[in-house]
Amino acid sequence: MRQEQARSHIKVLSSSRTGAEKQSAVLQRSGGGRLFVYLPAALLLFAGLTGLGAASLYGGPDSGWYLVIAAPGSTRAQTINLVSAANGRLVQAGRFSNIVIAGSDRPDFPAALRKAGAWLAVAAPPGGGCLDPSTREQSL
């Protein structure tokens, strides 16, 4: 009997609320209101990162330079040997021992680097941002 009275009381209260109040009450009960607030920021972040990624991958002419990332824990010598095994040359060393910028005129140089053991080989614009500052100053 008490349950029926409580249900009818809830029905009366919910019917007296405006549309905005009902929506607010539903969001508060479901807990989805808090996450919904971050949706515009998440969409802007996704759009911005997508645009930056596309611009960095497809922007500018091919320089013949490639960002090469070897396996984590590789020494600088191992990374340089990987580049020379693919008939390339070292352009600049990265901040970490497994990251270098390598150059070659071979059209299949990225594939040759991957075959030699590189984890990643992508075209890099001249003056890339992941280089060791002391190395960058010496090359300028």
N, C-alpha and C positions, 0 to 999 in steps of 0.2 A: 504494500500500500504506500509506504513512504517513497519507494522508488518511482512509482507512478506520479506522485506529487512533485518529486524532484524533476522528473522529465517534463512535466507540464510547466513547471516554473522556468526551466531552461528554455522551453519553446516560447514562452511569453517574453522572456528577456531578449532572445535572439530575434524575435519578430519586431521588437521595438527599436532595434539598432538600425543606423543608416548603412548604406552600402559600404562606405569607407571603413566604418567601425567593424563591420562583419569581416571584411578582408583583413584588417589589422588583427582581429582576434584569431582568424585562421592562421595567419603568418606567425603569430606569437605561439600558438599551440603546436604548429608543425616544426618550428625552429628554423624554417627556411628563410626567414626574413633577414637574418644576419648575413648569410652568404649571398643573398640576392643583392645586397648593397654593393658588393665588390665586383659584380658582373661588368659594369661599364669600364672599370679600371683594368680588369682582366682582358677585356676585348681590345682596349687601347694598347696594352702591353703586347698582346699577340700580334696585332696589326703592325706595330712599330718594329718588333723583332723580325717579322716576316719581310717587311720592307728593307730593313738593314741587311738581312741575309741575302735577299735578291740583289740588292745593289752591290754588295761585296763580291758575290759570285759572278755576276754578269756585267759588271761595270768596267769599262776601260779595255784597251787593247791587250793582247797577250804579250807579256814581257819576257817569257821564257824562264821566269823564276817560279819556283814551286815551294810551298810550305811542306816540309817533310816531317812527319812525326813517327818516330820509331817506337818500339815497345817500351813501356815504362821500365826504368832501371837500366836502360842501355847507356853505355858510356859514350862520351863524345867521339872517341875513336871508332866505336862500332857503328855509330850513326854516319860518320863520314865514310867508312868503308862500304856501308850500304849504298850511299850516293855514288861512290866510284864504281861499285859493281854494276850500277845501271848506266854507266858511261856519262856521269854528270860531274859537275864541279861545285865546290862549296862557295856560296856567295857570302853568307853571313851565318854566324852561330846564334842560336837562340839563348834565352835565359836559362833554360834547362838543357841538360846534356843530350836528351833525346829529340830536341827540336832544332832544325836548321832550315835555312833558305838555300835551295840548290838551284842551279841553272843548267840548261841543256838546250840544244837546238833540235833534239830528237822529237818528232811529233808524238811518239809513244812513250815519252819519258815517265809520265805518271804511272802507266801500266808497268813499265820496267822497274820502277821503284817499289811498287806493291809486290811484284814478283820476287824482288830481292829481299823483301821482308818488312817494308814500311807499313805501318798501320794506316797512315793517311798521307796522301799526296794530292794537294790542290793548288791551283794557280794562285800566286801571291802577287799583289801589286808591288812595285818598287817602293822601298821605305816602309815595309810592313811594321805593324805595331807590337809584335810579340818578341822583338829582338832585344838582346842585351844592350843597354845604353852605351857601355864602353865600346862595344863592337861597332855600334852605329856611328859614334863620333869618329872612329878611326877610318870608317869607309867613306865619310863625307869629304 
